[in-house]
Amino acid sequence: MARPGSGLLVPVNGLGYPPQNLARVVVWEWLNEHGRWRPYSAAVCHHIENVLKGDARGTVVLGQVDAQLSPYVIDLQSMHQFRQDTGTMRPVQRNFYEPSSAPGKGVVWEWENDNGSWTPYDMEICVTIQNAYEKQHPWLDLTSLGFCYLIDFNSMSQTNRQSQRKRRLRRRMDLAYPLIMGSIPKSQSWPVGASSGQPCSCQQCILVNSTRAASNAILASQRRKLYGGTAGNNGATGTLTVVRQSNTFAGTSLWSPTSGSSGTNNNNISVGGGQAKAEQVQLPLSTANFPCSPVMPSLSSAHGHHALTINGQNNLNRPGTQRISMGTARGAIPPGVPALPVKNLTGSGPVHPALAGMTGILMCAAGLPVCLTRAPKPILHPPPINKSDMKPVPGINGMRRKTKKKHLRKGKNPEDVVRRYTERIKVVPDEDCTICMERLVMSSGYEGVLQHKGIKPELVGKLGKCGHMYHLLCLVAMYNNGNKDGSLQCPTCKTIYGEKTGTQPPGKMEYHVIPHCLPGYPDSKTIRIVYDIPAGIQTNEHPNPGKKFSARGFPRHCYLPDNEKGRKVLKLLIMAWDRRLIFTIGTSSTTGESDTVVWNEIHHKTEFGSNLTGHGYPDPNYLDNVLTELSAQGVGEDNLKD
C-alpha cells in the first residue's frame, strides 16, 4: 500500500524549510541507535520552534518542557542533541507534514511493549496508519515501509508476520504539532559578521570561533573518511591529516587544505583519534585572533604554517551516534600535548565527559594544546591462554556441567504439592485472596473453572514459612500455570517452597582458573565461566512450543575473582545451572529480538579488564548483589554442603 502524507524535508543549512506561503506541520525528530528517526512530543516541538524563532543558532534546553529530558539540549546550529551527563550526541532533523495528517490533528498511534507501557510509532508510520484508519480500511500492511507487521483496526492489534506475535495498539489524542505558514527566512551561516575587514579580536569571538572549529572537527573526524598526507619537506615531524566531507549531503567541505608546510613543531592539537594513527587530525595551534566571518584565516605557528579554510555552513545531519570524550588514545599522541582523562558511563575516571569537552574547548580558545580522543573500548577478554594454564577451581569437582533435556523432577500431583506446603485454616479472616481477588470467606474465583476432587472451592490454606493465606484451589491453579516441578512460590513475598527450576534450554557450562587478575582484585587469579547453548526448538515449557529459538552471542564468557567469596558464588551458579535458572527463552532487552536465549535475572560480569559497559570490574558490590539474586531464585547459601 502506498504511503500517504509522507514528510517533506528540504535541508537548508541543517534546517528544513517548506516552500513559501505553504502551511506545514513541524515535527522534530532524533536518530536512535537503530537508525530510526524518533519524534519528539508535540509539546517539545512547540518549545523548539519557539526557541528557533528567537535564535536560529541557539540552544534548546529540553528539560524546560519535559522533566524526563532534563539532561538533553539541542544545538540548532549543528542540528545535534547533546546529553550533558554522558556527552552522547545524536543528529536531529526538522520534518514537515500536511496539516491534515496525524501530527496536525494531534493523533498519536502507539503499540504496547513487553513492560505493558505504550510506545509511539515513528511519525511516518503514524501518518500512514492514521490515513488508512480515516479511509476505514479494515487492515494495513506495513511491508512497504520496511516492517513485517499487519495492523488490524477491528481488533486494534499489530501482528508480526514472521513470529505471528500480536501486540495491542491504540489511538489517542494529544496536543497538535506546531503549524507554520508563509515565508520563513533562511538561517544565516555561522558565524555572523562581515567576511571582510580586520579580524575581530574580542574574547567572545575568539571563544565562539574556536569552539565551533573544535566541535566541527570532533564531529567531522568521527563521521568522515580520513585521507592521510605528509606535509613539508623530508624529515619534517609535523603531519596534516585532512578530513573531507562526504558529498552525500549538500554543502562544501568542512576542512579543505590550501597550503601546507611543516617544520619541527610539537604544539599540536589532536582531534578525534582513537582507533589508529590515520584517524588523527593534527594541527599546529597558536594564539592568533579569529575573524568574525564564515571562513577562518590560516593558523600559524613559529616553525610551521598550515592554511585551512573552515566553512561556517554545518551539514552534520548524519545518521549514527557521536560521543565526545577524551582519554587514552590507541593512536600516537603528539609529544608535549596533554590528554585529559575522561569519566566513563560507570563513574570511573576523574573528569566528567561534558566537563572534559568544555575544558578542551576553552584550552583551544586560550591557545593551549590538548588531545581529544575517542572513549576507550571495553576489554572483554583476557590475553590468550594455553590450555595447560587453565586449572580446576579449588574446592570444586570437575570443570564442566551439561544439561540435556528437562533436568528436573517430573511433575507432581498438584494437590499433593499444595497440601505439602500449606495448612488448612478453620477460622478464615475477612481479607482478599491475592490470586483470584475474591474474599477468602467466599469461594475461590476458580470455582467452575478448575475442579479437583480433594479440594473444595471454599477451602483456605496458609503457607508454612511466610504465613500468607490463599484459596487452596487458587494455589492449585497457580501451580498448574507454572513449571510443575514440585515447587511453589508465594505470589506475595516470593518465598520459595521446594526446589525451584527453570526453562533453560540444553547446553553446557565450563569453569576454570586462569592466571590473570581482575581490576580490583590484584592478589587473586580469575575464575572464567563459559556458557554455550545452541539454537533449537522450543518445547511445551517455552513461550512458543514447536517454534525455533535463536542463541546469540554464545559461547558467553563470564568472570569471578578466585577468592573465597568468588568460589562460593561459583558453587551457587553451578547449582542454578543444574536447576536451569541461568537462562530462559524470551525477548532480548538489548536487541528486541523475540524467541531467543536471554539472561534470567542473575547478573554476570562479561567484561574482563574494564567496566565501561557496567558489566565488568571493579565493582565492589557485585558478589554480594549476585548472592542476593541467587537467593531470590531459591539458590541460597544454606543450600551449600559443608
MIPA-808619 format. One record per residue (C-alpha): x, y, z; residue in one letter. Coordinates in steps of 0.05 Angstrom, whole numbers, padded with zeros to 5 digits. Layout:
<pts>
PT       px       py       pz   vexlo
PT        X        Y        Z       a
...
</pts>
This chain:
<pts>
PT       px       py       pz   vexlo
PT    00000    00000    00000       m
PT    00028    00067   -00019       a
PT    00048    00113    00038       r
PT    00004    00175    00042       p
PT    00023    00240    00074       g
PT    00097    00229    00071       s
PT    00141    00282    00102       g
PT    00173    00336    00060       l
PT    00244    00352    00081       l
PT    00282    00409    00049       v
PT    00352    00415    00081       p
PT    00378    00486    00085       v
PT    00440    00495    00128       n
PT    00419    00437    00172       g
PT    00348    00462    00180       l
PT    00289    00443    00136       g
PT    00242    00496    00109       y
PT    00179    00488    00068       p
PT    00164    00528    00006       p
PT    00138    00599    00017       q
PT    00065    00611    00033       n
PT    00052    00537    00045       l
PT    00024    00512    00112       a
PT    00061    00454    00142       r
PT    00062    00417    00209       v
PT    00131    00415    00240       v
PT    00157    00351    00274       v
PT    00226    00349    00305       w
PT    00259    00281    00307       e
PT    00322    00249    00334       w
PT    00361    00190    00306       l
PT    00365    00129    00351       n
PT    00418    00075    00353       e
PT    00378    00032    00304       h
PT    00378    00085    00250       g
PT    00305    00104    00261       r
PT    00281    00176    00266       w
PT    00240    00181    00331       r
PT    00193    00241    00340       p
PT    00195    00288    00399       y
PT    00128    00301    00432       s
PT    00084    00357    00407       a
PT    00099    00398    00470       a
PT    00174    00392    00459       v
PT    00167    00411    00385       c
PT    00129    00474    00404       h
PT    00185    00492    00452       h
PT    00239    00481    00400       i
PT    00201    00523    00349       e
PT    00194    00580    00399       n
PT    00269    00580    00412       v
PT    00282    00575    00337       l
PT    00242    00638    00324       k
PT    00284    00677    00373       g
PT    00353    00650    00353       d
PT    00363    00602    00295       a
PT    00433    00586    00321       r
PT    00413    00579    00394       g
PT    00409    00522    00444       t
PT    00345    00488    00465       v
PT    00341    00461    00537       v
PT    00291    00404    00532       l
PT    00283    00397    00607       g
PT    00245    00463    00609       q
PT    00185    00429    00578       v
PT    00195    00355    00596       d
PT    00227    00336    00662       a
PT    00247    00268    00634       q
PT    00290    00303    00582       l
PT    00327    00346    00632       s
PT    00397    00320    00613       p
PT    00386    00338    00539       y
PT    00399    00402    00499       v
PT    00395    00413    00424       i
PT    00446    00455    00387       d
PT    00406    00486    00329       l
PT    00469    00505    00292       q
PT    00498    00435    00286       s
PT    00429    00401    00290       m
PT    00451    00353    00344       h
PT    00421    00332    00411       q
PT    00472    00332    00467       f
PT    00465    00294    00532       r
PT    00501    00334    00585       q
PT    00515    00278    00635       d
PT    00546    00229    00585       t
PT    00569    00270    00526       g
PT    00527    00230    00477       t
PT    00507    00267    00413       m
PT    00452    00247    00364       r
PT    00430    00281    00300       p
PT    00363    00316    00298       v
PT    00321    00338    00239       q
PT    00262    00384    00226       r
PT    00209    00348    00185       n
PT    00145    00373    00153       f
PT    00076    00341    00144       y
PT    00008    00361    00117       e
PT   -00037    00398    00166       p
PT   -00090    00344    00155       s
PT   -00042    00288    00175       s
PT   -00038    00255    00244       a
PT    00011    00305    00276       p
PT   -00031    00363    00251       g
PT   -00092    00334    00286       k
PT   -00056    00313    00349       g
PT   -00067    00239    00335       v
PT   -00016    00191    00365       v
PT   -00014    00117    00348       w
PT    00022    00072    00399       e
PT    00038   -00002    00409       w
PT    00043   -00039    00476       e
PT    00113   -00062    00493       n
PT    00134   -00120    00538       d
PT    00132   -00077    00600       n
PT    00059   -00060    00590       g
PT    00073    00013    00572       s
PT    00058    00046    00506       w
PT    00109    00066    00453       t
PT    00092    00115    00397       p
PT    00105    00094    00325       y
PT    00155    00131    00281       d
PT    00119    00192    00253       m
PT    00118    00167    00180       e
PT    00085    00103    00204       i
PT    00037    00141    00248       c
PT    00016    00184    00188       v
PT    00005    00122    00146       t
PT   -00036    00086    00199       i
PT   -00080    00147    00210       q
PT   -00091    00155    00136       n
PT   -00114    00083    00129       a
PT   -00157    00090    00192       y
PT   -00193    00151    00164       e
PT   -00207    00114    00099       k
PT   -00238    00058    00141       q
PT   -00192    00004    00115       h
PT   -00200   -00059    00157       p
PT   -00125   -00072    00158       w
PT   -00058   -00043    00138       l
PT    00004   -00079    00114       d
PT    00068   -00042    00135       l
PT    00113   -00083    00090       t
PT    00122   -00025    00042       s
PT    00152    00015    00099       l
PT    00202   -00040    00114       g
PT    00165   -00072    00173       f
PT    00135   -00142    00172       c
PT    00074   -00121    00212       y
PT   -00001   -00124    00197       l
PT   -00046   -00073    00230       i
PT   -00117   -00098    00245       d
PT   -00163   -00040    00260       f
PT   -00221   -00084    00281       n
PT   -00183   -00117    00338       s
PT   -00135   -00057    00346       m
PT   -00075   -00103    00344       s
PT   -00007   -00108    00309       q
PT    00015   -00177    00284       t
PT    00086   -00196    00267       n
PT    00081   -00235    00202       r
PT    00143   -00276    00218       q
PT    00131   -00295    00291       s
PT    00055   -00286    00290       q
PT    00061   -00249    00356       r
PT    00006   -00199    00369       k
PT    00010   -00134    00407       r
PT   -00044   -00086    00425       r
PT   -00044   -00017    00393       l
PT   -00083    00046    00410       r
PT   -00101    00113    00381       r
PT   -00101    00173    00428       r
PT   -00109    00247    00422       m
PT   -00053    00295    00443       d
PT   -00031    00366    00431       l
PT   -00026    00382    00356       a
PT    00044    00394    00330       y
PT    00063    00466    00312       p
PT    00038    00495    00247       l
PT    00080    00543    00206       i
PT    00058    00584    00146       m
PT    00086    00637    00099       g
PT    00156    00658    00083       s
PT    00208    00635    00132       i
PT    00278    00666    00129       p
PT    00336    00620    00118       k
PT    00384    00614    00176       s
PT    00448    00651    00167       q
PT    00513    00614    00161       s
PT    00552    00613    00225       w
PT    00587    00655    00249       p
PT    00550    00721    00235       v
PT    00590    00781    00212       g
PT    00625    00812    00152       a
PT    00671    00767    00113       s
PT    00720    00824    00100       s
PT    00759    00873    00142       g
PT    00804    00865    00201       q
PT    00795    00803    00245       p
PT    00755    00815    00308       c
PT    00799    00805    00370       s
PT    00745    00807    00423       c
PT    00748    00750    00472       q
PT    00676    00728    00457       q
PT    00691    00719    00382       c
PT    00756    00683    00397       i
PT    00719    00634    00442       l
PT    00659    00625    00395       v
PT    00702    00614    00333       n
PT    00749    00565    00368       s
PT    00690    00528    00400       t
PT    00656    00518    00333       r
PT    00721    00497    00300       a
PT    00736    00447    00354       a
PT    00666    00417    00356       s
PT    00663    00414    00280       n
PT    00730    00378    00278       a
PT    00709    00328    00330       i
PT    00644    00311    00295       l
PT    00676    00311    00226       a
PT    00734    00266    00246       s
PT    00686    00215    00274       q
PT    00640    00218    00213       r
PT    00680    00222    00150       r
PT    00734    00182    00115       k
PT    00803    00208    00131       l
PT    00857    00218    00079       y
PT    00928    00219    00105       g
PT    00981    00264    00076       g
PT    01051    00285    00097       t
PT    01063    00359    00094       a
PT    01130    00392    00089       g
PT    01199    00370    00069       n
PT    01234    00305    00083       n
PT    01249    00296    00156       g
PT    01193    00342    00179       a
PT    01158    00318    00241       t
PT    01092    00355    00233       g
PT    01035    00320    00195       t
PT    00969    00342    00168       l
PT    00912    00293    00162       t
PT    00857    00324    00121       v
PT    00784    00309    00135       v
PT    00739    00312    00074       r
PT    00665    00318    00077       q
PT    00623    00265    00042       s
PT    00586    00291   -00019       n
PT    00524    00253    00001       t
PT    00496    00316    00032       f
PT    00494    00387    00005       a
PT    00549    00434    00026       g
PT    00623    00446    00017       t
PT    00680    00411    00051       s
PT    00685    00425    00125       l
PT    00762    00422    00121       w
PT    00799    00439    00058       s
PT    00875    00447    00052       p
PT    00901    00507    00016       t
PT    00974    00501    00031       s
PT    01017    00463    00079       g
PT    01088    00461    00104       s
PT    01116    00439    00169       s
PT    01178    00443    00209       g
PT    01194    00417    00278       t
PT    01133    00433    00319       n
PT    01105    00398    00380       n
PT    01050    00448    00393       n
PT    00994    00406    00361       n
PT    00921    00392    00372       i
PT    00899    00321    00360       s
PT    00825    00316    00346       v
PT    00783    00253    00341       g
PT    00837    00199    00341       g
PT    00820    00134    00374       g
PT    00829    00071    00333       q
PT    00890    00083    00290       a
PT    00942    00136    00276       k
PT    00909    00150    00209       a
PT    00848    00176    00245       e
PT    00885    00233    00279       q
PT    00878    00305    00257       v
PT    00940    00343    00278       q
PT    00943    00418    00270       l
PT    00991    00470    00298       p
PT    00956    00516    00347       l
PT    00972    00589    00360       s
PT    00941    00647    00397       t
PT    00924    00685    00333       a
PT    00858    00722    00332       n
PT    00800    00693    00294       f
PT    00755    00736    00249       p
PT    00680    00743    00255       c
PT    00667    00710    00187       s
PT    00647    00642    00160       p
PT    00718    00630    00137       v
PT    00775    00623    00187       m
PT    00843    00650    00168       p
PT    00906    00610    00170       s
PT    00930    00583    00236       l
PT    01004    00596    00242       s
PT    01060    00576    00288       s
PT    01131    00596    00299       a
PT    01162    00538    00260       h
PT    01109    00517    00210       g
PT    01047    00541    00174       h
PT    00983    00506    00153       h
PT    00928    00547    00119       a
PT    00859    00516    00127       l
PT    00790    00540    00105       t
PT    00733    00523    00152       i
PT    00664    00532    00123       n
PT    00614    00561    00171       g
PT    00557    00521    00140       q
PT    00548    00460    00183       n
PT    00518    00400    00148       n
PT    00525    00348    00203       l
PT    00456    00318    00198       n
PT    00484    00248    00194       r
PT    00459    00180    00217       p
PT    00491    00149    00278       g
PT    00511    00168    00348       t
PT    00570    00211    00366       q
PT    00605    00210    00432       r
PT    00654    00265    00450       i
PT    00705    00244    00503       s
PT    00778    00248    00519       m
PT    00822    00193    00545       g
PT    00880    00148    00527       t
PT    00883    00142    00451       a
PT    00902    00079    00414       r
PT    00938    00122    00363       g
PT    01000    00162    00378       a
PT    00990    00227    00416       i
PT    01036    00284    00394       p
PT    01092    00295    00444       p
PT    01081    00351    00493       g
PT    01005    00351    00484       v
PT    00967    00334    00548       p
PT    00909    00284    00546       a
PT    00850    00295    00592       l
PT    00827    00230    00627       p
PT    00752    00221    00620       v
PT    00700    00194    00667       k
PT    00662    00138    00632       n
PT    00589    00119    00640       l
PT    00601    00075    00701       t
PT    00633    00130    00741       g
PT    00707    00112    00738       s
PT    00757    00165    00719       g
PT    00769    00235    00746       p
PT    00736    00280    00694       v
PT    00664    00280    00671       h
PT    00658    00276    00594       p
PT    00617    00340    00587       a
PT    00665    00378    00633       l
PT    00725    00349    00596       a
PT    00695    00372    00529       g
PT    00685    00443    00554       m
PT    00755    00443    00584       t
PT    00785    00422    00518       g
PT    00747    00477    00481       i
PT    00769    00530    00530       l
PT    00841    00506    00525       m
PT    00837    00511    00450       c
PT    00810    00582    00455       a
PT    00867    00602    00501       a
PT    00918    00575    00452       g
PT    00937    00515    00496       l
PT    00949    00446    00467       p
PT    00901    00390    00484       v
PT    00888    00320    00457       c
PT    00816    00299    00444       l
PT    00807    00225    00432       t
PT    00752    00173    00429       r
PT    00728    00136    00490       a
PT    00767    00073    00506       p
PT    00738    00007    00483       k
PT    00718   -00045    00535       p
PT    00767   -00102    00548       i
PT    00722   -00162    00542       l
PT    00772   -00219    00544       h
PT    00839   -00234    00577       p
PT    00904   -00245    00538       p
PT    00909   -00312    00501       p
PT    00916   -00371    00549       i
PT    00944   -00441    00537       n
PT    00901   -00500    00558       k
PT    00956   -00521    00605       s
PT    00947   -00455    00643       d
PT    00873   -00470    00656       m
PT    00868   -00501    00725       k
PT    00809   -00531    00764       p
PT    00775   -00485    00814       v
PT    00798   -00503    00884       p
PT    00744   -00538    00924       g
PT    00700   -00554    00864       i
PT    00699   -00621    00829       n
PT    00705   -00623    00754       g
PT    00708   -00567    00704       m
PT    00642   -00572    00666       r
PT    00567   -00585    00671       r
PT    00517   -00606    00618       k
PT    00442   -00603    00614       t
PT    00406   -00646    00563       k
PT    00330   -00646    00564       k
PT    00287   -00629    00624       k
PT    00337   -00633    00681       h
PT    00285   -00631    00735       l
PT    00238   -00674    00774       r
PT    00177   -00692    00733       k
PT    00111   -00661    00751       g
PT    00080   -00678    00817       k
PT    00006   -00683    00832       n
PT   -00017   -00611    00842       p
PT   -00060   -00628    00903       e
PT   -00002   -00663    00937       d
PT    00045   -00604    00925       v
PT   -00004   -00553    00952       v
PT   -00021   -00595    01013       r
PT    00053   -00607    01028       r
PT    00069   -00533    01037       y
PT    00003   -00508    01068       t
PT   -00040   -00519    01128       e
PT   -00116   -00512    01129       r
PT   -00147   -00452    01163       i
PT   -00211   -00463    01202       k
PT   -00225   -00391    01222       v
PT   -00218   -00353    01156       v
PT   -00202   -00278    01161       p
PT   -00243   -00228    01120       d
PT   -00189   -00208    01071       e
PT   -00173   -00216    00997       d
PT   -00141   -00276    00963       c
PT   -00088   -00241    00922       t
PT   -00092   -00295    00867       i
PT   -00166   -00291    00848       c
PT   -00181   -00225    00885       m
PT   -00243   -00254    00917       e
PT   -00253   -00251    00993       r
PT   -00225   -00311    01029       l
PT   -00292   -00321    01064       v
PT   -00323   -00331    00995       m
PT   -00309   -00388    00946       s
PT   -00248   -00386    00900       s
PT   -00254   -00347    00835       g
PT   -00233   -00412    00800       y
PT   -00297   -00447    00822       e
PT   -00328   -00478    00760       g
PT   -00264   -00466    00720       v
PT   -00219   -00515    00757       l
PT   -00243   -00577    00793       q
PT   -00204   -00624    00839       h
PT   -00238   -00678    00878       k
PT   -00199   -00668    00942       g
PT   -00201   -00591    00943       i
PT   -00265   -00553    00952       k
PT   -00271   -00481    00927       p
PT   -00282   -00452    00996       e
PT   -00221   -00484    01030       l
PT   -00166   -00436    01052       v
PT   -00094   -00453    01068       g
PT   -00035   -00417    01099       k
PT    00036   -00425    01071       l
PT    00083   -00453    01123       g
PT    00142   -00404    01121       k
PT    00112   -00336    01105       c
PT    00042   -00347    01132       g
PT    00005   -00316    01073       h
PT   -00065   -00345    01061       m
PT   -00099   -00364    00996       y
PT   -00155   -00408    00970       h
PT   -00126   -00478    00961       l
PT   -00158   -00482    00893       l
PT   -00123   -00417    00873       c
PT   -00056   -00446    00893       l
PT   -00071   -00508    00850       v
PT   -00088   -00463    00791       a
PT   -00023   -00423    00801       m
PT    00018   -00488    00804       y
PT   -00015   -00515    00740       n
PT    00004   -00450    00705       n
PT    00077   -00456    00724       g
PT    00134   -00504    00713       n
PT    00101   -00561    00751       k
PT    00167   -00580    00782       d
PT    00142   -00595    00853       g
PT    00156   -00525    00880       s
PT    00112   -00466    00900       l
PT    00128   -00393    00904       q
PT    00087   -00346    00946       c
PT    00058   -00293    00899       p
PT    00060   -00240    00954       t
PT    00130   -00245    00984       c
PT    00163   -00292    00932       k
PT    00184   -00343    00985       t
PT    00201   -00408    00951       i
PT    00177   -00475    00976       y
PT    00214   -00535    00950       g
PT    00267   -00533    00894       e
PT    00251   -00483    00840       k
PT    00273   -00500    00769       t
PT    00271   -00460    00705       g
PT    00263   -00469    00630       t
PT    00335   -00462    00608       q
PT    00349   -00498    00541       p
PT    00402   -00553    00537       p
PT    00475   -00532    00537       g
PT    00540   -00536    00575       k
PT    00576   -00496    00628       m
PT    00652   -00496    00637       e
PT    00693   -00464    00692       y
PT    00767   -00459    00707       h
PT    00820   -00414    00737       v
PT    00863   -00370    00691       i
PT    00929   -00337    00712       p
PT    00905   -00265    00706       h
PT    00874   -00217    00757       c
PT    00812   -00175    00751       l
PT    00812   -00099    00764       p
PT    00800   -00090    00838       g
PT    00828   -00159    00856       y
PT    00904   -00153    00844       p
PT    00920   -00210    00892       d
PT    00873   -00262    00863       s
PT    00871   -00302    00799       k
PT    00807   -00305    00758       t
PT    00752   -00356    00751       i
PT    00727   -00358    00679       r
PT    00658   -00387    00665       i
PT    00639   -00406    00594       v
PT    00566   -00418    00576       y
PT    00548   -00449    00510       d
PT    00476   -00460    00488       i
PT    00459   -00478    00415       p
PT    00396   -00456    00378       a
PT    00339   -00506    00378       g
PT    00265   -00518    00381       i
PT    00220   -00493    00437       q
PT    00184   -00545    00479       t
PT    00118   -00542    00518       n
PT    00151   -00504    00575       e
PT    00172   -00446    00529       h
PT    00131   -00387    00502       p
PT    00121   -00415    00431       n
PT    00125   -00492    00431       p
PT    00149   -00521    00365       g
PT    00180   -00456    00342       k
PT    00255   -00446    00333       k
PT    00293   -00404    00382       f
PT    00359   -00368    00370       s
PT    00421   -00366    00414       a
PT    00461   -00302    00402       r
PT    00529   -00288    00430       g
PT    00548   -00358    00452       f
PT    00595   -00380    00479       p
PT    00589   -00327    00532       r
PT    00650   -00314    00577       h
PT    00639   -00291    00649       c
PT    00689   -00275    00704       y
PT    00695   -00281    00780       l
PT    00754   -00268    00827       p
PT    00786   -00332    00851       d
PT    00777   -00318    00925       n
PT    00733   -00348    00979       e
PT    00670   -00308    00961       k
PT    00681   -00317    00886       g
PT    00685   -00392    00895       r
PT    00621   -00390    00937       k
PT    00586   -00353    00881       v
PT    00611   -00404    00830       l
PT    00583   -00462    00871       k
PT    00515   -00428    00873       l
PT    00518   -00412    00798       l
PT    00532   -00486    00784       i
PT    00471   -00503    00827       m
PT    00429   -00452    00789       a
PT    00454   -00481    00723       w
PT    00434   -00551    00745       d
PT    00365   -00524    00762       r
PT    00362   -00489    00694       r
PT    00356   -00419    00722       l
PT    00413   -00381    00689       i
PT    00380   -00372    00621       f
PT    00310   -00374    00593       t
PT    00276   -00361    00526       i
PT    00244   -00293    00515       g
PT    00253   -00225    00484       t
PT    00321   -00192    00486       s
PT    00321   -00125    00521       s
PT    00382   -00105    00481       t
PT    00361   -00121    00410       t
PT    00286   -00131    00417       g
PT    00291   -00199    00385       e
PT    00238   -00249    00408       s
PT    00245   -00324    00416       d
PT    00318   -00321    00436       t
PT    00360   -00343    00495       v
PT    00365   -00288    00547       v
PT    00393   -00280    00617       w
PT    00345   -00298    00673       n
PT    00354   -00244    00726       e
PT    00421   -00269    00752       i
PT    00473   -00217    00731       h
PT    00541   -00238    00705       h
PT    00605   -00199    00692       k
PT    00623   -00208    00618       t
PT    00676   -00153    00614       e
PT    00745   -00177    00637       f
PT    00792   -00117    00641       g
PT    00747   -00056    00646       s
PT    00678   -00033    00668       n
PT    00657    00012    00611       l
PT    00591   -00024    00599       t
PT    00574   -00035    00672       g
PT    00585   -00110    00664       h
PT    00657   -00111    00687       g
PT    00705   -00096    00745       y
PT    00720   -00062    00791       p
PT    00652   -00069    00824       d
PT    00659   -00079    00899       p
PT    00585   -00095    00909       n
PT    00577   -00146    00853       y
PT    00589   -00210    00892       l
PT    00540   -00190    00947       d
PT    00489   -00169    00895       n
PT    00492   -00234    00856       v
PT    00486   -00274    00921       l
PT    00421   -00236    00934       t
PT    00396   -00251    00863       e
PT    00412   -00324    00870       l
PT    00376   -00326    00937       s
PT    00314   -00296    00904       a
PT    00315   -00356    00856       q
PT    00317   -00404    00915       g
PT    00392   -00417    00909       v
PT    00418   -00392    00976       g
PT    00480   -00405    01017       e
PT    00440   -00452    01061       d
PT    00438   -00499    01001       n
PT    00514   -00508    01002       l
PT    00540   -00570    01035       k
PT    00597   -00563    01084       d
</pts>
